């Protein structure tokens, strides 16, 4: 990645140039980030502390919660700090690092959500074979492949972008280093890079989304054979999954499955998959999930009983 260029840093334009609006956005996104950290850490705590949640579904949910923390942390702290900074500057290698970590954890989230849909398919459509299909070995393998696949994607994505020379343009019309805004600054032909971005990011997003839609379609068809209670429970679980999937995949497909053209709407759309979805995940999986709520009650009751014993 040793490329001749005259750029040592980049400048973000951010979400807004208005000082008053930036203060409002600072408070709002700081709150969002605190919810992301608190909610996802709570899910991790519940899953690891309660043996009843040591199942494939919650194994992948804990992976998703960890990914959400890391994924949002790739962009949120810098963005929040920039709201109260005079100049929104990031170094060249800081930009490289941010793009790599953002795409690494973002692609991991895509793969984990896809695996979670397969897990629900196996649980609902193959209940008698579920324990064999989603064995400990299988879960570990699927999680490992998700992380390794995302690592390969991110390495290729970052290399494709920063193997190009950057001459003098430094202003990135965004709030973080993403592929299309950075490619616009390159002083070389980016046609091949743009096509490879579509093939790499765009088709991964679209392909996994289509697999998810197919999985949920098969699940819905199979629910006709289930009891009323079974249908209700399955629809509740799959409904929460589909809410997360839609809020994450649709903006990703909109951004990455197109040539290197940027629109004013892009920054607002990016907020959905960089901040809103990681914030919604813990809310959806805790408020709509009976098992997690029961685990929270058990942890709380255990804490209260310990305090009472100490007083006694």
JOTA-V993466 format. One line per field, one symbol per residue. phi: phi as a letter, one per 20 degrees, with the letter a starting at -180 (. if undefined). Layout:
BEGIN
phi: ???
END
This chain:
BEGIN
phi: .edfbdddbcceemfbdegffffffgfffffgfffgfffffffgffffedgfeecggeffffffffffffffffcfgffffffddfcedcfgfffffffffffffffgfgfffffffffffffeecffdgfffdfgffffffffffffffffgffffffffeeeecebfceeeadbedffffffefebfdgffffffffeefffffffffffffffffffffffeeffffffffffffffffffgffefffffffdeaffcdcgfgffffgfeecfffffgffffefddfffffffffffffffffffffff
END
